[in-house]
Amino acid sequence: MQQYLIIIEKGDNNFSAYSPDVLGCVATGKTVEQTVQQMTQALYFHLEDMYQQGEQLPAARGLAKHIDEINTNAGDFFTFIPINMNRLKAVA
């Protein structure tokens, strides 16, 4: 199980999320809960595609590596999404 950091940013009308360890994987939602749910699905979809393409999956590097990317003054916050790597292999 990998714990991927996601950073959640508040916009004017919604929230957006990204994982600094999984470039190009983003999600949005009207609420924080919806955004986290959408990001979880996006991470699985993105990582499954990478796995099926034979690409090396990015390592989850944790909070210390990315702490400077979180702008708490602007209302950003973070959480971790657990990804069951065995699920990816079962799809392939």
C-alpha positions as CSV (number, residue, x, y, z in Angstrom):
1,M,0.0,0.0,0.0
2,Q,1.3,3.4,-1.0
3,Q,0.2,6.6,0.7
4,Y,0.1,9.3,-2.0
5,L,0.1,12.9,-0.7
6,I,-2.5,15.1,-2.3
7,I,-2.7,18.9,-2.0
8,I,-6.1,20.4,-2.0
9,E,-6.6,24.0,-3.0
10,K,-9.7,26.1,-2.6
11,G,-10.9,28.0,-5.6
12,D,-13.7,30.6,-5.9
13,N,-16.4,28.0,-6.6
14,N,-14.8,24.6,-6.0
15,F,-11.8,22.7,-4.8
16,S,-9.0,21.1,-6.8
17,A,-6.4,18.5,-5.9
18,Y,-3.2,17.1,-7.3
19,S,-0.5,14.7,-6.2
20,P,3.0,16.1,-6.5
21,D,4.3,12.5,-6.9
22,V,2.0,11.7,-9.8
23,L,2.4,14.4,-12.4
24,G,-0.6,15.1,-14.6
25,C,-3.1,13.6,-12.2
26,V,-5.7,16.2,-11.0
27,A,-9.3,16.3,-9.9
28,T,-11.9,18.9,-8.8
29,G,-15.1,18.9,-6.8
30,K,-17.6,21.1,-5.2
31,T,-16.7,19.9,-1.7
32,V,-13.5,18.7,-0.1
33,E,-15.1,15.2,0.3
34,Q,-16.1,15.1,-3.4
35,T,-12.6,16.3,-4.4
36,V,-10.9,13.6,-2.4
37,Q,-13.2,11.0,-3.8
38,Q,-12.6,12.2,-7.4
39,M,-8.8,12.4,-6.7
40,T,-8.8,8.8,-5.4
41,Q,-10.5,7.6,-8.6
42,A,-8.2,9.7,-10.7
43,L,-5.1,8.3,-9.0
44,Y,-6.3,4.7,-9.6
45,F,-7.1,5.4,-13.2
46,H,-3.8,7.2,-13.8
47,L,-1.7,4.5,-12.1
48,E,-3.5,1.7,-13.7
49,D,-2.8,3.2,-17.1
50,M,0.8,3.7,-16.3
51,Y,1.1,0.0,-15.1
52,Q,-0.6,-1.3,-18.2
53,Q,1.7,0.8,-20.4
54,G,4.7,-0.8,-18.6
55,E,5.8,2.5,-17.1
56,Q,7.5,2.7,-13.8
57,L,5.0,3.8,-11.1
58,P,6.0,6.8,-9.1
59,A,7.0,6.3,-5.5
60,A,5.0,8.1,-2.8
61,R,7.6,10.4,-1.3
62,G,5.6,11.7,1.7
63,L,5.1,15.1,3.2
64,A,8.6,16.1,4.0
65,K,9.6,16.1,0.4
66,H,6.7,18.4,-0.6
67,I,6.0,20.6,2.5
68,D,7.1,23.8,0.6
69,E,4.3,23.3,-2.0
70,I,1.5,23.7,0.5
71,N,0.4,27.3,0.9
72,T,-1.5,27.3,4.1
73,N,-1.8,31.1,3.9
74,A,-3.9,30.7,0.8
75,G,-6.0,28.0,2.4
76,D,-4.3,24.9,0.9
77,F,-4.2,21.8,2.9
78,F,-3.3,18.1,2.4
79,T,-4.2,14.6,3.0
80,F,-3.0,11.1,2.0
81,I,-4.8,8.7,-0.3
82,P,-3.9,5.0,0.2
83,I,-3.5,3.1,-3.0
84,N,-3.6,-0.7,-3.0
85,M,-0.9,-1.5,-5.5
86,N,-2.2,-5.1,-5.7
87,R,-5.4,-3.7,-7.2
88,L,-3.4,-2.3,-10.1
89,K,-1.8,-5.6,-10.8
90,A,-5.2,-7.4,-10.7
91,V,-6.5,-5.1,-13.5
92,A,-3.6,-5.8,-15.9
